[in-house]
Amino acid sequence: MQTSLYHAGSGTPAYLRVVCSMAKADKPEGYTATMKKLLVPTFEEQVKKGVATYYGIDQQYVNTSAQSLRCVVIEYPNAEGMDKWQRPSTRR
């Protein structure tokens, strides 16, 4: 895998989550652009809060399968961070 966009915070990662999906075959580069626009601000906020220690958007470097495969990689310092990422607090 080759990382095209990432941010590493401080702390030792203990949990890793990888979510892969297929980008549009005719426009795989659009996946990273869309992620950067829509989700990276949230990712940045979570790293600043210490909820996660790293996030990255990866693509295959050696294409042994579909060239449009993209993966989001998130590292958490603990199980609590993973829970917080999944269930952000709501304001009342």
DARA-V448861 format. One record per backbone hydrogen bond with DSSP energy under -0.5 kcal/mol. NH is the residue of the N-H (numbers start at 0). CO is the residue of the C=O. E is the energy in kcal/mol with one decimal. If there is no record, write none. Layout:
# DARA-V448861
nh co e
NH CO E
NH CO E
This chain:
# DARA-V448861
nh co e
1 58 -3.4
3 56 -2.9
4 56 -1.0
6 54 -2.1
8 52 -3.7
12 10 -0.6
13 75 -3.2
14 75 -2.1
16 73 -2.7
18 71 -2.4
19 17 -0.5
20 69 -2.8
22 20 -0.6
22 67 -3.1
26 23 -1.3
29 26 -1.4
30 27 -1.2
31 27 -0.5
32 28 -1.2
33 29 -2.5
34 30 -2.7
35 31 -2.8
36 32 -1.9
37 33 -2.8
38 34 -2.3
39 34 -2.2
41 38 -0.7
42 38 -2.3
43 39 -3.2
44 40 -1.8
45 41 -2.2
46 42 -2.0
47 43 -2.4
48 44 -1.9
49 45 -0.5
49 46 -1.0
50 45 -1.8
51 45 -1.1
52 74 -2.7
53 74 -1.3
54 6 -1.9
55 72 -2.1
56 4 -2.6
57 55 -0.5
57 70 -3.3
58 1 -2.3
59 68 -0.9
62 60 -0.7
63 61 -1.4
68 65 -1.3
69 20 -2.8
70 57 -2.5
71 18 -2.7
72 55 -2.9
72 70 -0.5
73 16 -2.7
74 53 -2.4
75 14 -2.8
81 77 -1.4
82 78 -2.2
83 79 -2.7
84 80 -2.2
85 81 -1.8
86 82 -2.4
